[in-house]
């Protein structure tokens, strides 16, 4: 089994496919987008959107706003950066409309980042088999005999390189690039749905607090 696995490993062929795919993807998509996609993929093993922690932080923020008012409240920010920015926007402007505007902006930006990262890996998935074919052509080009004594070894080595580069291109595309593109898209969509649900809940609670505060003011004036 180990001998068979070793026969399927060709560092040179793998380098041609991997390096060519990386370079072509970066050139086509842009180095900045390529780097951002790698960073996004690197975050996949980490825990995703923490619904409970973010809801707890928003609930504490609501309690503090109800107790101290939006002017003086300084609650701990939620772990999610988008929710933290929306909370800061509300505290700074004391306006639900400003919070909703910040939410829409954050949603658009998150969608753009997610789509860009997934597109980079989808592009890499398309290019990997191309460089597998290029490696195959390179391997076949080595069939030109350099000497009668070594012709058999040359042919076997060239055929092996040609076959393995095609194999590496297909494996890189369908076991790495396309799965990463799908994973990024799914993780981003799950986080966005959870974030949207918490934001709607938070806005609803803020609306209730605001309505309650408005109801109390006439009552207090009547008492005075």
Secondary structure, DSSP 8 states (H G I E B T S, - for coil): -HHHHHHT--HHHHHHHHHHHHHHHHHHH-HHHHHHHHHHHHTTTS----HHHHHHHHHHHHHHHHHHHHHH------SSHHHHHHHHHHHHH--HHHHHHHHHHHHHHHHHHHHHHHHHHHHHHHHHHHHHHHHHHHHHHTTS-S-GGGHHHHHHHHHHHHHHHHHHHHHHIIIIIHHHHHHHHHHHHHHHHHHHHHHHHHHHHHHHHHHHHHHHHHHHHHH-
